[in-house]
Amino acid sequence: MTAHTANIFAQRLKLARKARKLSQEKLGILSGIDPSSASARMNQYERGKHTPDFLTLSKIAHTLELPIAYFYAENDDLADLIRHFHRSDDVQKLELLTFINQQKTQPT
């Protein structure tokens, strides 16, 4: 993982945690990290010092109700789109995908 990617991950993790109004310790505990190290580990993830393994990241993403892709999106617009799509119901997802597919078939 590049430094830039780690930085994006760290920034998005912190933003998502704060949006859910969770402390680092609470997020860590809810994600299955041992309570004695939950705060320190989450702090290291948010500072970009360490990156969680895939299983831990899956648990963190689940706790934050976000897909893993959100944390690695190349830019903020894409991250926002991923977040909104993930939280949409099936009808909204189908409408969005239909709209996107229609845009692809229109001449520019």
C-alpha positions in Angstrom: 0.0 0.0 0.0 1.3 3.4 -0.9 1.6 6.3 1.6 -1.1 8.1 -0.4 -3.5 5.2 -0.2 -2.8 4.7 3.5 -3.5 8.4 4.1 -6.8 8.2 2.2 -7.8 5.2 4.2 -6.8 6.9 7.5 -8.8 10.0 6.6 -11.9 8.2 5.6 -11.8 6.0 8.6 -11.7 9.0 10.9 -14.4 10.8 9.0 -16.7 7.7 9.1 -16.1 7.1 12.8 -16.9 10.7 13.7 -20.0 10.7 11.5 -21.2 7.8 13.6 -20.3 9.7 16.8 -18.1 6.9 18.0 -14.8 7.1 20.0 -11.8 5.3 18.7 -12.2 2.9 21.6 -15.9 2.2 21.1 -15.4 1.6 17.3 -12.6 -0.8 18.1 -14.6 -2.7 20.7 -17.7 -2.9 18.4 -15.4 -4.2 15.7 -14.1 -7.0 17.8 -10.8 -5.6 18.9 -9.7 -6.5 22.4 -10.9 -3.6 24.7 -7.4 -3.2 26.2 -5.9 -2.3 22.9 -9.0 -1.0 20.9 -8.3 2.7 21.4 -4.6 2.5 20.6 -5.1 0.3 17.5 -7.8 2.6 16.1 -5.6 5.6 16.7 -2.8 3.9 14.7 -5.1 3.2 11.9 -6.4 6.7 11.8 -2.9 8.2 11.8 -1.9 5.9 9.0 0.8 4.2 11.1 -0.8 0.7 10.5 -3.5 -0.7 8.3 -5.9 -3.3 9.6 -5.9 -6.8 8.0 -8.8 -7.6 5.7 -10.8 -9.4 8.4 -10.4 -6.5 10.8 -11.3 -4.0 8.1 -14.3 -6.0 7.2 -15.5 -5.8 10.8 -14.8 -2.1 11.1 -16.6 -1.4 7.8 -19.6 -3.5 9.0 -19.7 -1.6 12.3 -19.7 1.7 10.4 -22.2 0.4 7.9 -19.9 1.0 4.9 -18.4 -1.2 2.2 -14.7 -1.7 2.2 -14.5 0.1 -1.2 -15.4 3.4 0.5 -12.1 3.5 2.4 -10.0 3.1 -0.8 -12.0 5.2 -3.3 -9.6 7.3 -5.4 -11.4 10.6 -4.7 -14.1 12.0 -2.4 -16.8 12.1 -5.0 -16.4 8.4 -5.7 -16.3 7.7 -1.9 -19.5 9.7 -1.5 -21.2 7.8 -4.3 -20.1 4.4 -2.9 -21.5 5.5 0.6 -24.8 6.6 -0.8 -25.2 3.6 -3.0 -24.4 1.2 -0.2 -27.1 2.9 2.1 -29.7 2.9 -0.7 -32.5 0.4 -0.8 -32.8 -2.0 -3.7 -35.3 0.2 -5.7 -33.0 3.3 -5.4 -30.0 1.2 -6.5 -31.8 0.0 -9.5 -32.9 3.5 -10.4 -29.4 4.8 -10.1 -27.9 2.0 -12.2 -30.6 2.4 -14.8 -29.8 6.2 -15.0 -26.1 5.5 -15.3 -26.7 2.9 -18.1 -28.9 5.3 -20.0 -26.2 8.0 -19.8 -23.7 5.6 -21.4 -25.9 5.0 -24.4 -26.5 8.7 -25.1 -24.2 10.5 -27.5 -21.9 13.1 -26.0 
